[in-house]
Amino acid sequence: MNDVNKKETNESWEIAGKTLSSRLLIGSALYPSPSCMEDAITISKSQIVTVSLRRATAGENNDNKQSWNIIKDLGLNILPNTAGSHSAKEAITTARIAREAFGTNWIKLEVIGDQYNLQPDPFETVKAAEVLIKEGFEVFPYTTDDLVVSKRLVDVGCKILMPWGSMIGSGKGLMNPDNLKAIRNYFPKLQLIIDAGIGKPSHASQAMELGYDGILLNSAIALSQDPIKMANAFRLAVEAGRLAYEAGIMQEREFANPSTPIVGTPFWHQFD
Ligand SMILES: CC(=O)[C@@H](O)[C@H](O)COP(=O)(O)O
């Protein structure tokens, strides 16, 4: 590949010991059917798929087995999640079962503290992360955009943080971009993934332009009218946002600045 062609693609990146080309992490729930899920995941080019031990994946409950077989056959990295847990104890038990069931030490730690807005419980999340890291798990904690909670998670050993964009399934995008920027600036080396609340491809681009390392989403793809087309749209948006970040985004200015600089005498005056 020559140098110009190389600039068409994102640089590869590393997370939890894996080198990946895609920065889009995808959920496996809420799709109208297992085959739609398969096509959407394939076209998204995602290399990490999150699956729940406690919840259904695509389609009806009896489609669960079929969905799981499809995901296994895709040969991607599986990120089991603890969705449905409301305490550290519940999440730890779920993570331990998931490690056996899925044969991976990766865990998306999700401890819900409020059922109405599905906000993560920061206290229980930190408690569970500490135990799981000691047990050798690679913890991907779903957290809010609070800097101090992020610091506590790092203190107990988290190398990845997954702050929310906004509430799960809300599609509201980035509620607090300034908070997300603060986390990015405070932890320049940590792997940071936006998890939840992404509703449109432009939200995903915005997060990538802030320098986030990846995006995890589910509802906006699975619940769209055409999940396969939408998965492709999100792939492109994540790639575009990352390319823009790597290219160096221009600083906003308070005043106009001519994009065509005027140098010397305008050419028509030369004939005066
Ligand atoms: C699939 C999963 O793990 C979700 O809990 C995740 O947080 C994605 O949220 P959205 O459905 O809002 O994209």
The ligand as a Tripos MOL2 file, in Angstrom:
@<TRIPOS>MOLECULE
LIG
   13    12     1     0     0
SMALL
NO_CHARGES

@<TRIPOS>ATOM
      1 C1        -25.6680   -4.0270   24.3510 C.3       1 LIG1
      2 C2        -25.2520   -3.2970   25.5450 C.2       1 LIG1
      3 O1        -24.3240   -3.6320   26.2020 O.2       1 LIG1
      4 C3        -26.0060   -2.1040   25.9080 C.3       1 LIG1
      5 O2        -26.3190   -2.1970   27.2390 O.3       1 LIG1
      6 C4        -25.1380   -0.9340   25.6030 C.3       1 LIG1
      7 O3        -24.9400   -0.1700   26.7130 O.3       1 LIG1
      8 C5        -25.5740   -0.1940   24.4140 C.3       1 LIG1
      9 O4        -26.4750    0.8430   24.6400 O.3       1 LIG1
     10 P1        -27.3920    1.4070   23.4650 P.3       1 LIG1
     11 O5        -28.4110    0.3500   23.2130 O.co2     1 LIG1
     12 O6        -27.9570    2.7020   23.9810 O.co2     1 LIG1
     13 O7        -26.5220    1.6090   22.2670 O.co2     1 LIG1
@<TRIPOS>BOND
     1     1     2 1
     2     2     3 2
     3     2     4 1
     4     4     5 1
     5     4     6 1
     6     6     7 1
     7     6     8 1
     8     8     9 1
     9     9    10 1
    10    10    11 2
    11    10    12 1
    12    10    13 1
@<TRIPOS>SUBSTRUCTURE
     1 LIG1         1 GROUP 0 **** ****
